[in-house]
Amino acid sequence: MKAAEANKSLPTGKEDLGGDDFVSVRKRDLERLSTEVMQLRDFLPNVINRDLMETLSRTCSIETMRQCSSQEQKQLRQECLHLRSRLNSAQSECQREREEKIVLREQLWECREQLQQQAEFCTMLGAASCTLLWSTSRKEEAVRDILADGKLEPFLSIAGQTLESFVKSLDEDAKTQHQDYNSHEHQFVLALAGVITNLAAVTCGRDFLATSAHVLLDTLMQLLALLKPGVFPKLKVLILMALYNVSINIKGLKHISESPGLLRHIYGLLDDRDSEVCLHALRLLQSLLLDQEVLIHLAPDLLESVPWSRIRQLASSRHPALRQTAQETLEDLGTATITQEPSVGERVKTSR
């Protein structure tokens, strides 16, 4: 009876002796399991080789790169959105500036048209005013009044600048092919030169030019060099007449004779197709030959570069005044020692 109770109290494989679960395993099975575990330990390094480990490492790296790439893509999307916003803003600004540019271009065209109209009006006004002044300055009393007013010096400064600007702006093709001498611009320039010529024809005006208008005289001589043969002969004639009249004054003659290349410019004018230009160029040359000091100063260049053949050709011209002046010039050049001074009345030339 007691043995039966003792057998009943023995624990079975499924009962919990210490609070843990136990499983009954046969010893043979346990040994087999142990053997398999040991075999796995031996063969595991051969199964999981180095390539597999590298593959796992690359897989981890790729995963890391994928995450970084995802973050970069996200950042690039944000930057793209930002750039798109800036692009839209820039396009709007560009469109606005384009519209403003169109408006400004239209305003510029209007301003140019207005400026052109104003320039034409000023040219017409200048031509009309200077033409009246040109006619008025033929009288000695008018020249005296002009000098007494004290405004002659700024007028001569503006006149010199205007003449220089006009001559330098002449187009080469227009010089040789087409010249509208009846335009307001040409009339304006001619009137300015005519006023200067008439001022130099009066003693008081000539004295003023010889002493206080050296810049203007230099400009006139430079313009003779700039104007090509056959171009604007009327302007050349007026400039030559003005210089001739100024040369009557001793100071004026001295200043003119000291101009570099003066003789070369005068000789060049003798090749002009216009007989009036040749005539007044010869008269200016004669004026230089009348003063002994000037003759001595010019002698080295005078006799070396004289265009004898051209002057002899002009001495046979059908133009009476030109023929006579050329013959006299040949005599003066041949003598080269003339000391006689013509009277002022014989030498003064007015432009009208």
Secondary structure, 3 states (H helix, E strand, C coil): CHHHHHHHHCCCCCCCCCCCCCCCCCHHHHHHHHHHHHHHHHHHHHHCCHHHHHHHHHHHHHHHHHHHHHHHHHHHHHHHHHHHHHHHHHHHHHHHHHHHHHHHHHHHHHHHHHHHHHHHHHHHHHHHHHHHHHHHCCCHHHHHHHHHHCCHHHHHHHHHHHHHHHHHHCCHHHHHCCCCCCCHHHHHHHHHHHHHHHHHHCHHHHHHHHHHCHHHHHHHHHHHHHCCCCCCHHHHHHHHHHHHHHHCCHHHHHHHHCCCCHHHHHHHHCCCCCHHHHHHHHHHHHHHHCCHHHHHHHHHHHHHCCCHHHHHHHCCCCCHHHHHHHHHHHHHHHHCCCCCCCCHHHHCCCCC
